[in-house]
Amino acid sequence: MSTTETASNYNHLEKMSVQELLTNINQEDKTVPLAVEKAIPQLEKLVEATVAKLKEGGRLFYIGAGTSGRLGVVDASECPPTFGVPFDLVIGIMAGGDKAIRKAVEFAEDDDQQAILDLDAYGVNEKDVVVGIAASGRTPYVIGGLQACNERGITTGCIVCNADSKVAAVAKFPVEVVTGPEFLTGSTRMKAGTGQKLALNMLTTSTMIQLGRVKGNKMVDMQLTNHKLVDRGVRMIMDELNISEEKAKELLDLHGSVRSAITSAAEH
């Protein structure tokens, strides 16, 4: 049995007080970053492979089911506003389609032929990277998708939460974040989901920095889609150029992005 499915280290949860429940869940959560730390060498290889492909004009795809699939969709959807990249540079695909983001689609994850069909709808090719996300490491949808990609010479990776899994065996660049038994037995939306989210944060943030989408420590290419982000952009320009808020606002209004405002001012 996979470690994500083994019995919780805690029992009689229904007899615990609210404080005991929260404290014990938190104790388990504290172990997740340590599991991610052990996977850094694997993550490094996946990031380097991803950067190389994206520099050649490729894209990054995530395929997954259930919580794992939703995490991929979340990470992909946050790349354009954070880094100013095209919406189709990082793409999250879920077993069961977009409707499965909100409501589970029965047995969608058991179809080992559907993932490559879903990828083909986006014209997946050898320039791209396809990362399978599966806490169990045995999801047929993900295994089938990665196998089909391998046969076509497409770079494959994965993020799983069990050691020696079928998904990791198929992926060229496997990342194994072994988070162990869940507080609530088998509920992989908890520690496993947290471990996957941390790994995804590291994958795309490191990749985008390597692609030049960050200056210093700032999101200079972020999309200015609300007042909070506009205010953040103004502060970035103030800090970078050591100018007043009024002048920073003028530059941002004129150039439409933090990077363009800073670059233009530096040139003058």
N, C-alpha and C positions, 0 to 999 in steps of 0.2 A: 504493500500500500504506500502511496506517496505521502510525504510528511505533511503536506497541506491538508490531507484527509484524516490524519491520525487524531486520536482523541485529545481533547483539550487538557492542558495541565491543571485545569480547575474543574470542580464538579459542584453539583447542587447550586447552580447559578441562581435558580429561582428563590433560594433561601438567603441570598446576599442582600445587604442594604444597598441603597443607591451609591453611597460613598464607596463601599467595597467593590461594587461593579466597576465604577469609574476608575478607581485606583488600580484594580487588577488589569483592566483593559490597557491603561496607561503603562503599566509595568511591561506588558507584552509589546506594546508599540515601541518602547525604548530599544528593543532588540533589533528593530528593522534597519536603522542606519548602519549597524554593524554588519548585517547581512549584505547590504549594498556595498559597503567598503570592500568586502572580500571579492566582489565582482568587478572592481575597478579595472584590473588588467584586461578582462574580457570586454568591458565597455570601451576601453581605450581603442582596441582593435576595431570595434564596430564603428566608433566615431570616425576614426581615420579612413575607413573604407567608405563611409557615407560622405565625408567631406570630398574625397577624391571623385566620387561619382557626381556629386552636385556641382563641382567645379567644371565637370565635362558637360553640363547641361541636363543631368539626370534629376530624378525626383525621389522623394522618400515616401514610401507607402507603409501603412500599418494595416495588418489584418488580424482580427480577433473576434471573439464571441463573448456575450454577456458583459460582466464588469471589465474584463480585459479589453474587449472591443470598444467599450465606451471611453476608457482611459485613452486609447489611441485617438479616438475622434476628438476628445477634449484637447489633447496635446497638439494635434494637427490644426485645430481651429484657432488656437491661440498664437500660432506662429505669425500669421499676417499682421495682426494688430501690434504684436510685440516687436517684430523685427522688420516690418514693412515689406515682406516677401510676397510674391504672388500667391493667391489663394490655392493654386494648384501645384505648389512646390512640395508641400507636405500634405498627404491625403490619408485620412482615416477611413477604413472600410470595415463594416460590421457584418457578421453573419446574420442574415435575415433582413439586411437593408437598413435604411435610415429609420424606418418605423421601429426597429428593435432597440433604438437608443432609449426610447421611453417605455416600451412594453416588450417583454420577452417573446420571441418567436419560437414556438416549440420545435425542437429537433433541428433547428437551423445549423447548430454547431456540428451536427453529426454527418453533414454532407461534405465529403472530401473532394468533390468535383466543383463545388460552387465558387470557391475563392478565386480560382484562376479565371473563371468567367467574369466575376466582379472586377478583377484587375484588368482584364481585356477590355472592359467597357471604357477604361481610361487609357488604353493603348500602351500598357506596360511593355517595356523593352529592356534590352541589355544595358542601357545607360542608367537604369533605375536601381534603387535598393528597396527590398521588401522585407519588413520586419514583422514576424509573427509574435503576437502577445498572447500568452496562455499560462495562467497560474499553474494549472495541473501539469502542463507540458505534454498533454496527450489529446488535445482537441483535434478531431479529424479535419475540420474546416481549415485549420492552420497548417496541419501536417501536409494535407493535399496541396494547398496553395504553395507552400515552400518547395515541395518536391517538383511541382510543375515549373516553378521559376528556375530551380537548379537545372532542369532539363533544357531550359532555354538559355542558359548562361547568364541568368540574372542574379546579381549579388543578394544573398539572403542573410538575415540575422533573426534573433529572437530574444524575447525577455520572458523567462519562465521562473517558477518559484519552487521547483523540485530538482534535485540532482539527477543526472543520468536519464533524462526524459527523451521521449521519441521526437518531440519538437526540436530539442537541442541537438539531437543526433543528425537531424536533417539540415539544420541551419549551418551555413558556412561560418558565421560569426555569432555563436551562441552567448547569451548573457544569462547566468544562473544566479538569481537572488533567492537563496534558500532561507525562507522566513520561518519554517517550522510549523507546528500545530497552531491553529487559531484559538483564540479565547472561546469563541463559540464554534464548536467542532465543525470543520468543513466550510466555514463562512469566509471564503477567500476574498470577499470585498474588503476585509479588514486588513490584517498584516500584509498579506500577499498583494492586495490592491495598493496599499501604501508603498510597498517596495517597488512595485511596477511604476507608480507615479514618480517616485524619486529617480528611478533609472531613466524614465522618459524625459524628465526635466534636465537631467545631466546630458542626455544624448542630443536633444535639440539645442539647448543653450550653448553647449560646447561647440556643436557644429556651426551654429550661426555666428559665434565669435570668430571661429576659424575662417568663416566666409566673409569676414569684415563688416558684419552687421552691428557691431558695437564699437563705440569710441570711448576709451578710458574704461569707465564702468557704467556707461549710460546707453539707453535705448534710443540712439539718435535717429533711427529709421522708423520708430513706432508711428502707427496711424493715429492722427489727432481726431478721434471720433466722439469725444465728449469734453465737457469743461474741465474735468479733473485732469485729463491727459494734456489739454492745452496748457493748463497751469503748470503741469510738470515740465512740459517742453519749454515754457518761458523760464522756469528756474534753471533748467539745464543750460540754456543760452546765457543767462545771467552769470552762472558759475564759471562757464567756459571762457567767456569774453570779458568778465569783470565789468559789466555794464549795468545800467539801471533797468528796473522792471519795464518802464515805459519804452525804452529803446529795444529791449528784448522782444516785447510784444510787437513792435513795429517790424522788426526783422522776421519774426515768425509769420506775421500776416503777409509780408512781402514774398517770402520764399516758400511757405507752405510746409516746410519740414525743418526739424532741428538740425539735421546734417547740412542741408543747403544753407540755412541761416548762418551756421558757424563757418562753413567753408567760404561763403561769400565775404563775410566780415574779415576773415583771415587774409583773403586775397587783396583786400583793400587796406 
